Amino acid sequence: MTEAPERASERSWPLWEVFVRGKRGLSHVHVGSLHAPDATLALRNARDVYTRRQEGVSIWVVRADDVTASSPTEKDSFFDPSADKIYRHPTFYDVPEDVEYL
């Protein structure tokens, strides 16, 4: 008796989102996606694909299934509450001149 063939979704590797921090950057930036069987291989593949010119100093890989995002169709109602919090605007704070990044 033969087993049923595997479904394509069971054979395929999961999708990983790749973030790279450049030598002059302060934060990681999303640079693309790739498929890999695990986090270790995703990290190595991301290094080979997205930092070929040695422009990165740090790489993050996040399984795409673990990313939760807001919906573009709900952007108005989702972000409206932040407009009510005027204390979040930088006009209420004095920034010292010697502060380079804020």
N, C-alpha and C positions, 0 to 999 in steps of 0.2 A: 504494500500500500504506500503511495507517495503522499507527501505533505502538500498542502495547498501552497501555491506560490505567495511569497511575501508581497504585501502592498507597497507601492512606491513610497508612501510616507514613512513606512517602517525601515526602508533601506536608505533613505536620504539622511544626510547629516543636518543638524540644526543650524539655523542662521544666527550669526553673531554680529553685533554692531561694534564697530571699531572707533576708538577715540585716541587721538595722539596729541601729546603736548610737545610743541616745538622748542628748540633751544632758546628762543627769545619769547616764548609764550608764557603766560601766567596760568592758563587753564587748558584743559583738554578740549579738543574740538573733534566733532564727529567727522570722520573722513570716508567712511564707507561701510560695507558689509561683506561678510564672507561666510562660507559653510565650512564647518570642521566638526569632528566627532566629539571633541572635548575642549575644555578651556585651555589646556596646555598647548595643544596643537593650534587652536585658534590664535593664541598669542604669538606663536612662532610664525604662523602664516601671515598674520597682520604685520609683523616685523618685516618679513620678506616682501610683502606686497606694498605696504604703505610707507615704509621708511627706507627705500632703496638708496636714497642719496644721503643717508645718515642725518636727516633733518629732525628726527625725534629724540627726546630724552626719556619719554615715558609713554607707555601704551596701556590702555584699558580695553578689555573685551567684555561685552555684556551679552548674554543670550537674549536674542530678540523677543523670545516669549516672556522674559522677565521685565520688559519695558512696558510701562503703562503711560499712555499719553492722553492729553485732553483732546476733545473733538473740535476740529476747525469750525464745524457748524454751530457749536455752542460758545464760540469765543466771546461774544458780547456779554452773555449772562455769566460766563465763568470768570471773566476778568473785571467786571463792573465793580464788585465790592472793593477792590484795591483803590479806586478813585475816591472813596469815602475816607480814607486814612491819610489826611494831609501831612501828618507827622512823618510820613515816609519820604516826602520830598526833601531834597538836600538844602532847600532854602532855610531850614531851621537850624542848620549846623554850621559852625565855623570850622573850616578845614585849614589846618596849619600849612604854611607854604612849603615846609620841608617834607610833606607827605607826597611821595611820588605816585603811588597807586592807591586808589580808594574804591 
